Amino acid sequence: MLKHRGFPGRLRGTDYQFTIRRAATKGITEIKVRERYRDRRKPDLEADEGFLAALIEAFGDEPFERGNLDAGRLSWLFGREVVPAEEPFDAASYEALLRVDMDVARRNFPDIFI
């Protein structure tokens, strides 16, 4: 599992995790699309925004390997701001390639780009 050195481990001042420490021994958590409802709590939305900002700072619109990035946090953005960068896509692989869809990211999180 690739460890993204220099990538923030969590959202500053919170317990919202961005990376994992070690590979799972009992199966890799699959990345899947999670519905973002309008009534989500503000801290959850801030965690999504902070994680997306960290992805953009680290990788821009270039493909990146999932590696030690947290599957749960990726799942909140997956299928919208974060999309597969390869076909076929293995959602349960640490080597899976992803990329940020900058147009969707700008539309959904405009404050990141100010």
C-alpha positions in Angstrom: 0.0 0.0 0.0 1.4 3.4 -1.1 1.6 5.9 1.8 1.1 9.4 0.6 3.8 11.3 2.5 3.0 14.8 3.3 -0.8 14.3 3.0 -2.7 15.4 6.1 -3.7 12.5 8.3 -6.9 14.3 9.5 -8.8 17.5 9.3 -7.0 19.9 11.7 -8.7 20.2 15.1 -11.0 17.3 14.5 -11.1 13.5 14.5 -12.1 13.4 10.8 -9.6 10.9 9.4 -8.0 11.4 5.9 -5.5 8.5 5.9 -5.1 5.1 7.4 -1.9 3.9 9.1 -1.7 0.3 7.8 -3.3 -2.0 5.2 -6.3 -4.0 6.3 -5.6 -7.6 7.1 -9.2 -8.8 6.8 -10.1 -7.3 3.5 -9.8 -3.9 1.9 -12.7 -1.5 2.5 -14.4 -0.8 -0.9 -14.9 2.7 -2.2 -18.6 3.3 -3.0 -20.8 6.2 -3.8 -22.4 7.7 -0.6 -25.4 9.9 -0.9 -24.8 13.4 0.5 -28.1 14.7 1.9 -28.8 18.4 2.3 -29.2 18.0 6.0 -25.7 16.8 6.7 -24.0 18.4 9.7 -21.7 21.3 9.1 -18.6 19.5 10.4 -19.2 16.7 8.0 -19.4 19.2 5.1 -16.2 20.9 6.3 -14.4 17.5 6.4 -15.5 16.8 2.8 -14.2 20.3 1.7 -10.9 19.9 3.6 -10.3 16.5 2.2 -11.0 17.6 -1.4 -8.8 20.6 -0.9 -6.0 18.3 0.3 -6.5 16.1 -2.7 -6.3 19.0 -5.1 -3.2 20.5 -3.4 -1.5 17.1 -3.5 -2.5 15.8 -6.9 -4.4 18.5 -8.9 -6.3 16.9 -11.8 -3.6 14.1 -12.3 -4.4 10.5 -11.6 -3.4 9.2 -8.1 -3.2 5.9 -6.4 -5.7 5.3 -3.6 -2.9 4.0 -1.3 -3.5 4.9 2.3 -6.3 7.4 1.7 -9.3 6.6 3.8 -12.0 4.7 1.9 -14.8 6.2 4.0 -13.7 9.8 3.3 -13.2 9.0 -0.4 -16.6 7.5 -0.6 -18.3 10.8 0.3 -16.7 12.3 -2.8 -16.6 9.3 -5.1 -18.7 9.4 -8.2 -18.8 13.2 -8.1 -15.6 15.1 -7.3 -13.4 12.0 -7.3 -13.8 9.6 -10.2 -12.0 6.4 -11.4 -9.0 7.1 -13.6 -8.8 3.6 -15.1 -11.1 1.0 -16.6 -11.8 -1.5 -15.2 -11.9 0.1 -11.8 -11.3 -2.1 -8.7 -13.0 -0.3 -5.8 -11.4 -2.7 -3.3 -7.8 -2.1 -4.3 -5.1 0.0 -2.7 -3.6 0.4 -6.2 -6.8 1.7 -7.8 -6.2 5.0 -9.7 -8.5 7.9 -9.1 -8.6 11.6 -10.2 -10.3 14.8 -9.1 -13.0 16.0 -11.6 -12.1 19.7 -11.3 -15.2 21.0 -13.0 -17.5 19.1 -10.5 -15.2 20.1 -7.6 -15.5 23.8 -8.6 -19.3 23.6 -8.9 -19.8 21.7 -5.6 -17.0 23.3 -3.5 -16.4 26.8 -4.9 -14.7 28.1 -1.7 -11.7 25.8 -2.3 -10.9 27.8 -5.5 -11.1 31.3 -4.1 
